[in-house]
Amino acid sequence: MNDITRSDAQQPWSRAEFEAQLRAMGKGYHIHHPFNVRMNAGLCSPAQIRGWIANRFYYQFIIPKKDAAILSNCDDRETRRLWIARILDHDGYGDYQGDAEGGMEAWTRLGEAAGIPRAELWSLQHVVPAVRFACDAYVDFARRSPWQEAVCSSLTEMFAPQIHKDRLAGWPEHYPWVEADGLTYFRTRIPLAQRDVEHGLSVTLDWFKTREQQERALDILKFKLDILWAMLDAIEKAYPE
């Protein structure tokens, strides 16, 4: 495990130490990927931005399926009551208008704001094989794993608010050709990510008690970080400078 000291004594970390170890994994978040760094610096072409949007849409597409898989394995009623909100966050709820439209619709508007027609985005025709494979692997993990482990994998949300803030701060200047209304997704995800982290972190800190279990949690989080990183590897290769 990168930069994680494995103790022969296998003494469990305290709750605070365990949380610190989880948060330290942020150094592997895809905010540091060269493609994302270039994107934030305004160095991506329109074709690269559209390619990124189209491929990341597949990630949005599978998130409700991943969360439904977690629910199908979860025998804790209170967790189900909280977790189901994540599906509604992406698929929408109520009249599906405004704030109730859901993340997939907000991402669709991002695509349209960048010049990708809705039908073209939803056809998934631009999704490269490695992105599809990585996303499908995430859903498969959620289906096959204990629900507590699948919840732990969601903790990449700890690092998400900053990546959204960076895009909100830089895109209007760097990519003025992207209509401003398309940036709504980034804005709405900041408070939702913070809310989701509170619950997911509580489950993880409560469930992974022994040192072996805690290190398993770090491995799970590393797996999810690798999925996000691999997606950008694939997008970078598919849309070269």
Beta strands, then each sheet from edge to edge (+ up, - down):
end
